[in-house]
Amino acid sequence: MKNGKVVLVGTGFVGMSMAYSMLNRGGISELVLIDIDKEKTVGEEMDLSHGLPFAPQKMVIKAGEYSDCKDAEIVVITAGAAQKPGQTRLELAEVNTKIVKQITKNIMESGFNGTIIVASNPVDLMAYVVYKVSGLPKNKVIGSGTVLDTARLRYMIAEYLNVSSKNVHAYIMGEHGDSSFVPWSHCYVGCKKLIDILKDNNTPIEELEKLHQNVINAAYEIIDRKKATYYGIGMSLNRLVRAILDDENAIITVSTYLENGEYGQNDVYIGVPAIVNKNGIRELLKLDLNENEQEQLNKSCKLIKQMREDGLENIILE
């Protein structure tokens, strides 16, 4: 029975950006906020609730406990430590593996049996942690993956060509990080291939890689200017939640578990286009990658697996 109940674990900038976008857009009946900082969580509940008279629909917002997860349809995890100056990604991953592992245990102890969306970084690794610790089927654990990266790419292509970003169909695949890549042969504007549009305009193909590099650099530039990024990922998480609650069968680039040789990979969470509905991941959208694109995906997956082998597996099994 659908109840439209969503639990958010982590009331930092990312989590609250998602919560605020949900308040503005509607579509859920209840939003429960959970955080280790209980006073802040109550404050966030109060602040959001005061906007309800102007919201598009009635919604219950409350500061809650893990027991509230029991009858939720979706739990979104945004909690975790931020990367400190001089801290390696592996060091950050070790800290957040411990945090996310405990959060997942707390969620599952409630009797939760819905879908978990993971946004904590490094997200491909944290989705794997949640999958292994929760015991949920793989389609019910989804990482935010390259949803935001893809949104940034669509925005930049649209700006470059002066068209609506809603008519740009392009994906960033692989790790949510520097090893991501774009399968340019599968990028369309309307129903025309992006590569053909560049040829028509005598634009060198190198311009595309500049766009991808701009996507990779975007987070660093935003962090340099305002210390963190949160609005874009907040909107991205809201988009994922709506695809599940509304049973959309929407194609979204999420971090999902590959285990049967999909894209030549096994036992890894990585960002690929997938069809998302009420059951979480309905199925993967299999794209034919050229040799170079396949090599880039392999590199991404190898990096993720190497970090797991360098210490995370032991933390998960403890």
N, C-alpha and C positions, 0 to 999 in steps of 0.2 A: 504494500500500500504506500503510495507516494505521499510524503508529508512535507516536502520542501524544507527540511531542517538541515542546516549546515553548521558544523563546528569548526571554529578557527583556533588553531593552537599556535600562539605567537602573536602578540599585539604590538609588534614593532612597526616601523614605517611600511614595510611590504604588506603585512597582514592588515593593517588599518587602511591602507590605500584600497585593498580589495574590499574591505568591509564598507568603506565609504562609497565605492562604485556600486556595490550591491544595494545600498540604501537609496541611491539615486535612480537605479534602474528597476529595482523591484524583482519579482520572480521567485523569491523565497519567503517562506512563512516564519521561519525562526532562525536567528543567528546567535550562536553561543560562543562567547569569547573565553579562552583559557590561556593563562600565562603564569609563570612563576612569580611575577610581580603582581600580586592580587590587588593592591591599591590602584595601580595604574589601570588594571583591567576594569575595575569598577568605574574609574574616571572615564575610560573610553566608552563604556556602556552608557553612562549618563550623557556624554557629549553627543554620541550618535542618536540616542533616543530623542533628544531635544529637536532633532531635525525631522522626526517622523510626521509632524503635521504638514510638511511640505513634500513628503515622499509620495511616489505614485500609488502605493498600496500599503495596507496594514502589515506590520512586521513586528514580531517579538524579538527584542534584543536583550541579552542578559549576560552578565559575567557568571561563568559556571565552573563545573568540575568535570573530571574525566568521566564520571558516571553519566553525564549528559550525552556521551557519545553513543550510548546503547541503541537508541532509536533514530540516530541521525542517518541521513542518506549519504552524506559526504562529510569527511573530515579533511581539512586543508592544513598542512603543516608548513609554517613559515619560520618556526623558531630555530634558533641556532646562533652560534657565535659569528661575528663578522671577522674578516681577515685583518689581522693586525700588521702594522708596518714591519717588514722583515720576516714575517711568517710565511712559510712555504705552503703550497696548496695541500701537500700531504699532511702537514701539521694541522692545518685547518680541518682537513677531512677526518683526522683522528679525533679531534675535539668534538666535531659535530656528529660523528658516528656514535659516540657515547651518549650525546644528548638525544639524538633521534631514536636510538635504540630504546632508551628509557621511555620516551614519549609513546613510541609504538606499543610497548608493553602495557602502558597505562591505558591506551585506547582499547586494546584488545581485551583487557581484563573487564571492561564494561559490558562485554558481550556484543560489541560492534560487529556488523556484518555488511557494511556498505562499501563505498569506494573511497580510497585515500588518495588525495592529490598532494604531492611533495614538491615544495619549492625551495627548501633549505639547500644551501650550497656546500660542496659541489653536487649539483642536483642529480646527475646521473648515478653517482655513487650513493647518495642518500636514498634514492628510490630503490636501489638494490638492497640497502639495509632494511628499509621498511618491508619490502617483499619477503626477505629471508626471516625477519623477526616476527612478522604478523601472521604468516601462514595463510594469508589470503591468496586466492587464485591470481595469476599474473595480470589478468585483465582488470582486476580491481585495485591495482596499485599503479598509479600514473605519475611520472615526473613531469614538471612543467617544461622540461627539455628545451627545445629551441623555439617555443611559442613566441617569446619576446624577440628573439633574434630574427625570426621570420617576419614579425610585424615591423621591425625596424627596416628590414630589407624591402618590404613592400612599400613602406613610406618613402624610402630613398629612391627607389625606381620610379615611383609615381611623381616625385618632385623633379627628377631628372627628365622625365618625358612629358611632364605637365598633363597627367591624366589622373583620374580618381584612383586612389589606392585600393578601392573595393574591386576594381577591374584588373588588378595585378595579381596573378596567380604564380607565386614563386615560393620556394621552400629553402630553408637552411637546415641541413642535416648534420648528424654527428654529435659530438660533445657540445654541451653548453659551455663554450670556452674557445680558446684560440685555435683549436684544431678543427673547428667546424668548417663546412664547405657548402657550396651551392651547386646543385646539378643544373647547370645553365640550360642544357638541352631540354629540360622539362619546365622552363619558365615561360609563361604566356602573359600577354597583355590583351585582355579580351580573349579572342580565339586565335590570335596570331603569336607565333613564337617571338620571344624577345630578341633572339639572335638575328632573325630575319628583319626585324624593325631596325636594328643597328646597321645591317647591310644596306637597307634601303636609304638610310641617312648617311652612309659612308662613315660611320662611326667605328673606330677600332675596337676590337673585342676586349682590349685591355681595360677599357672603361668599366667593364663589368666587375673585374677584380678590384678596381678602385672602390666600387660601391660596397663590395663584400668587406674590404679592409676597413671602410668607414663604419660598417656595422660592428665589426670586432672592436674598433677603437671607441665606439659610442659610449659604452659603459665607463671606460677609463676617463673620458672627457667629462662626462656628467659627474663622476665621483670627484675629479679634480676641482670642479666648479662648485658643487653643493654637497659633497661628502658621501652621498649615497644615491642610488636609483630606486624608485619605488612606484611611481605612478604607472609606468608602462607595464611592469610585472603585475601590479594590482589589477589593471584592466585585463591582462592576459589570463590571470587566475579566474576572474569573474567570467570571462568567456568560456573557459573550460567547465566551470560549475554549471553554467547555463546549458552547455551542450549535453551534459549528463542529465540534469533535471528535466530538460525539455525533450529528451530522447531524440536529438537532432540528427544523428548519423552524420555529424560534421567531420570534415577532413581537417585535422589539426596536427602539427608537428610536435608530438609529445615524446618524452622519454619512456620507452616501453621495453619489455623484456624480450630479447631474442634468444630462442633456445632450440629451434629446429632447423638451423642453417639458413634462416632468412637473411638475405644480403650476405650470405657466406659467413654468418656469425653465430656463436652459441654462448649462452650464459653471460649475457651483458645487457645492461640497460643503456640505451642510446637513443638520440633523437631521430625519429623517422616519421613520415606522414602516416597517420592512422585514422580510422573511422571511429568516432567517439559517440556513444549513446548511453542509454540508461544502465547498460551493463558495464560501463567503463570503456575498455578497448574492444570494439566488435571484431575488427580485423586490421591487419596492416595493409597499407597501399603499396604494392610492390612496384617500384620504378626500375626500369632497365638502366643501370649505371654504365657509363663507359669505363674504360680501363683506368683512367686517371681518377675519376670519381670514386671508383671502388677502392683504389689505393688509399685515397683520403679517408674513406670510411674505416678501412682496416686500421689506419694509423690512429684514428680517434678511439676506436675500440681497444686497441693495444694499450694506449695511454691509460684508459679507465681501468683495464684489468691489471696493469702494472701497479697502479696505486693501491688496488685491493690487495695484491700479493705482498706489497711492502709493509703490511701491518694491519689493514682494516679487517681482513678475514678473522684474525685472532680476536679482535675486539667484538665482532659479531657473535663469535662462538663462545665467548666467556660466560 
